[in-house]
Amino acid sequence: MTTIAFIGLGNMGGGMAANLAAKGFAVRAFDLSADALAKAEAAGCTRAASAEAAVAGADVVVSMLPAGAHVAAVYRDAVFGKAAPGTLLIDCSTIDVATAKELGAEAAAKGYVAVDAPVSGGIAAANAGTLTFMVGGTDEGFTRAKPVLEAMGKAVIHAGDSGAGQTAKICNNMLLGASMIATAEAFVLANKLGLDPQRFYDIASVSSGQCWSMTSYCPLPGVGPETPADRGYQGGFAVNLMLKDLRLAAEAANSAYASTPMGARALELYEAFAAEGQGGLDFSAIIKALD
């Protein structure tokens, strides 16, 4: 049986670790939160006393942490030199591209195989095991990581070398953030011009304006499939999380001398919305700021 050390049991990591345990992996789970550890234990994971204890003798280390600084600290303090040489390291956190590449190189130099594998799908997909994984790393790393990731997701895609997974994630979410704002603007304008929102949806969803933000995640309640809009914008993908990804995209754009005016404007609008105390709402709630 493959032993997996899972570090980071937050909103996403808790569901992911539970799915690994349900699929027959021996999961040693660690988090600073006692409540998170208790939930993981109830889901079939084994509680580890520390990150170091979790990785000792593990075949695979999976991390799901808030930012690059946290991943770097865990790798350098609890994984490198503690996990056995040749251990597969899978970081599913969304972090900056530079840190992902740096840690990938450090891991390889120390005899580990590391991939960056950020996710798309949100909390519901993490719990349901239907995430999409964008994987950066060597062919060997991807091949070894794929069966582990498939136990937590519906799609596992090799994006390229180390850091490519993070690149794909921040570019995807920059597009998502901007397209949600454009979708919300269109619904608000249609309504103010007297067009029924459902009629507009019926037309635009099969016309050239169709996009995921409209047909899968409509920002208006009662229109299209059920979304967080139908639950008072609770759950889903929080504004604060979208802000994190947009900031990472802006940092990457600056470092690459890339012009991303729509991404920059989306960042400004979400920052203003969060400053109004709306950071905990689903990101589609941005329509409230436009109406």
ABEGO torsion letter per residue (X at the ends): XBBBBBBGABAAAAAAAAAAAAAGBBBBBBBABAAAAAAAAAAGBBBBABAAAAABGBABBBBBBABAAAAAAAAAAAABGABBBGBBBBBABBBBAAAAAAAAAAAAAAGBBBBBBBBBGEAAAAAAGABBBBBBEBAAAAAAAAAAAAAABABBBBAEBBGAAAAAAAAAAAAAAAAAAAAAAAAAAAAAAGBBAAAAAAAAAABAABBAAAAAABABBGBEBBBAAAAGGBEEBBAAAAAAAAAAAAAAAAAAGBBBAAAAAAAAAAAAAAAAGAAABBAAAAAAAAX
